[in-house]
């Protein structure tokens, strides 16, 4: 008879998978597949990538089957909100469904932008089901160097890298 060392971490894998499955089914919205009510069989959230480029952030969202009219983009108080709806396409039951995995319904994604982003400069384009949003980076605030006065002379503030005194 061989002795096998017990490793508790090995036991956690199946347990974690089961917990993940339970949570995903708990938060999915069951619905009537024929009508697409209540957001489809599964709650749909589009996949997004956010990358940083020279001078801007680039957000790309996969929105298959949607057009630019189905999508809304808003920027308010440094929060970018992407929302829209993908409708259920097959209202008839002639074919008889065995399994529906594509999600339908409304979606809403929010992204907190860095302080100082100019909302008017945000640009969006839509091509072949991919939404691309370009968000310019805010200008970096330069440090203000405060000079110390000696005796009765008046102190002058200068912006680092400049020799001209700042106006009070």
N, C-alpha and C positions, 0 to 999 in steps of 0.2 A: 504494500500500500504506500503510495507516494503522499507526502505532506505538501500541501499547497499553502503558501503564505497568503493570508487574507489582507487585501488592500482596500480600505474603506473608500478611497477615491474612485475605484472602479465601480462600486455600487451606486455612486451618485449620478453617473451618466444616464442610465435608463430613468431614474427618478426625475432628473432635470428635464429630460425629453417629455415625460408625461405631464409635468407641471406646465411646460411651455405649451403643450397641446391643449391642456385644459383652459389656460388663459386665452389662447387664441380663439377657441370655440366660444368662450364666455363673451368676448368682446365682439365677435362677428354677429351681424344682425340676421337672424333667420327671416325668410321672406317667402312670398308667393312668387315662384320663378316665372309663371306665365305673365304676370303683370309688372314685375320688376319693382314692386312697392318696397318701401323702407330701405332703399339703397342697394338693392340687388342681394344676391346670396352672400356675398362677402363685402365687408366694408372696403372700399377702394381708396387707396392713397397712392398717388403717382410717385414714382421714384425720382429723386433729385440728386444732382451732383453740384457741388459748389467748389470752384477752383479760384485761385488767386493768380492774376496776371499783372503785368506791368501797369500800374495805375488804376486797376479796376478788379472787381470780383465778378465772376461769371457763373450764373446759375443756369443749369440745364435741367429741364423736367420732361420726362417721357409722358406724352399725352396722346396715345394712339386712339384714332377714331374721333378725335375732337378737332374743332376748328377754332380760329381766334375768337369767334363769336361766343364760344362755349366757355371761355376763360376770362376771369377778371383779375387784374393786378392792381393793388392799392398800396401806397406808402403813406403812413401816418405815424407821427411821433416816433420815428426811427424804427418802425416795424413794417416789413414788407409782407403783404398777405396775398397769397395765390389761391384762388378759389374757382370753382366751376362745377359742372355736372356732366356725367357721361350717362346717357339714357340707355335703357334696356331696349335692344333692337328687335327681338323676336316676341311679339305680343301673341302670336298664334301658337297653338300646340299641335299643329299638323304632323310635324316630324317626330314628336315624342322624345323628350329629352332624357338622356341617361345620366348625364353629369354636366353641371355648369360650374366653371371655375373662374371665368372672367368676372371681375367685379364691376358694379354699376352704382350710380348714385352721385350724390354731391361729395365734394372734397374741399378741404381747406388746409393749407399749410402756411405757417407763419415763420418768419425769420427776423431776428433782431439785428438791425444794421448798426454799424459803428456810429458813434456820436459825430455829427457834422456832415453826414452824407446829404448831398443836394438832391432832394426828391425829384426836382424838375429835370435832372440830368440822367435819370434812370431810363434806359432804352430796352425795348423788348422786340423780339422777332419770332416768327413761327414758321417752321419749315418741316414738312413730312412728319408731322406728329411730335416734333421736338420743339419745345418752347425754350428760347434763350433770352435771359435777362442780364443785361450788363449794368453793373452798379459801380459808378466811379468812386474811388477811394477818397475820403475827405483829406483836405490839405493838412499836413502835419503842422501843428503849432510849434513855432520856434521858441526856444527859451528866451526869456527876457532877463538880461543881465543888469543888475542894479549896482551902480557904483556908489561907493561910500565917500561922503564928503569929509573934508578935513578942515577943522576950524569953522570959519563962518561962510565958506563957499557953499553954493547950492549944489545938491547932488544931481547927477544926470543919469537917466536910464537910456541904455542903448540896446538895440537888438543884436544878438550875437552875430558876428561876421560883418557888422556895419560900424562905421566910425561916427556917423551923424548922431547927435543927441536926439532923443525922443521929445516930442512936444508934450507939455503938461496940459 
